Amino acid sequence: MMANALRSFVVVCALAAGFLGAADAHTPFVKPLDFLPDTNTVYAEAAYSTDIFLPVVGMPTSSFELLGPDGASMPIQRTTTESYETTLEANLAAQGTYRFSSGELYG
């Protein structure tokens, strides 16, 4: 009886230590500023965040890519990096679904 109680106590302590040791991590995101733009220009926000979609640190701009409706890579006209976010600007020539990508991120 005492061994079972001790075993349960050790398991509970191990689980508690695992939850207490969790660290806050910065999660990268790329979010369009308008899902149905009126013009051919679209803007997206890219950043790292500890709370989803609340930018904390801007992403480096070297790895961004825009894929067109046909899957081909397209140029991003302008990138602006501030201390807390990166803004991307692209002109969309054809109808369809486009994809902004930050590329593969490590960390």
Number of C-alpha atoms within 10 A of each C-alpha: 6 7 8 9 10 11 12 12 11 12 12 12 11 12 10 11 11 10 9 9 8 8 7 9 11 16 15 19 17 20 15 17 13 10 10 8 12 8 8 11 12 18 19 17 22 27 26 22 20 14 12 11 16 13 22 17 19 20 24 15 16 9 11 18 16 17 16 19 13 10 11 9 14 16 14 17 10 12 17 13 17 11 11 15 20 21 21 24 17 18 15 19 9 11 9 9 11 18 15 22 14 19 10 7 7 4 5
